[in-house]
Amino acid sequence: MNTVHINTERTWRGGEQQTLFLLLGLRARGHDVALIAPPESPLAERAGAGGLPVHRIRMRGEADPFAVVRIRAIIARGGFDLLHMHTSHAHSLGGLASIGLPIARIVSRRVDFSIFRNSFLGLNRWKYRLGVDRYIAVSGAIRDVLAADGIDPARVSIVRSGVDPARFPEIDRPRAPDPELPFPRESPIVGNIAHLAPHKGQIHLIQAAPRILAREPRVRFLIVGQGDLAPLFRQRIAQLGLEGALVLTGFRNDIGAILARLAVFVMPSIQEGLGTSIVDAMLFGIPVVASRVGGIPEIIEDGVHGILCPPADEEALAEAVVGLVRSPDRARILGERGRKRAREEFSVDRMVGGTARVYAEVLAERRARRRSGRSGGA
């Protein structure tokens, strides 16, 4: 199978890690793959370093005519069986570029937003209903949103994201203090790792922090990630007098080292397609407190693999965190169950295999339609 993939992101987030996992996994299974990505994007750099064919194209928005022409030329001469579009802008550009070409089309959907949230003049109705053979949703919650927006559920396959323990050599090493963090060695650290965006809900962790400290003064907090909300978060941290107790680290490459220091992982999202950073934390045996939204309940069964709270409920968040800090035996049990589930149900190999099966189904359906068309005209 020969597949070409488009990812338009210029930053490194969970979707880009999943794209790279998929490309490397498909190649390991004997498939030919190629990537179209922005020049100097982290994904292009890492894919190239991994020996993958990368076409570096500047893509200025989702209707860039120059990018469409260049993408179409790559598809037309590449002999590809299937085009996989990994972002919303990739969907627009790849869809336009592939019009009239004999190639199967797959779109990944990783967020549980309505497709009409940023729809210009309602054009997303046509974008999502035409020219796509199959959507791959990373959770049942996303499939349900697509169905509510009018997409036939039969056109949506669920393939959950995968995590790779090999990314984290720190998993089996003793926890060591980080010299960049001004925290006492004995402090239980409560952390979040995610892009700083409104739907990730970090503001609720910040606002819950004084309640947690009032009950457990030893606790310290880390929020790891970058985004436009960083200035607002710093302002709120200062207003609440949390300097020294809560640190915004910005982007960090050493996520394993960060996870190895955490006592509790918190994901206070308002919306969440799935949440692979939750699964990363589970690999480390870290107990998780998260919002009961989107695909998160498909990862965590409340009280079994972690604790689920209502979204934006800062008192419930604080109570759950304090409970885990005060009950190390319960925290350990939840962490062990979470680690087992992450390894068994959210492996990269399982994600790659599920995606490859969707590809095979789509190509078989297209061949059947072509045969039916020929026999019908005989």
Secondary structure by P-SEA (a helix, b strand, c coil): cbbbbbbccccccaaaaaaaaaaaaaaaabbbbbbbbccccaaaaaaaaaccbbbbbbbcccccaaaaaaaaaaaaaccccbbbbccaaaaaaaaaaaccccbbbbbbbcccccccccccccaaaaaaaccccbbbbccaaaaaaaaaaccccccbbbbbbbbbccccccccccbbbbcccccccccccccccccccccccaaaaaaaaaaaaaccccbbbbbbbbccaaaaaaaaaaaacccccccccccccaaaaaaaaccbbbbbcccccccaaaaaaaaacbbbbbcccccccccccccccbbbbcccaaaaaaaaaaaaaacaaaaaaaaaaaaaaaaccccaaaaaaaaaaaaaaaaaaaaaaaaaaaaaac
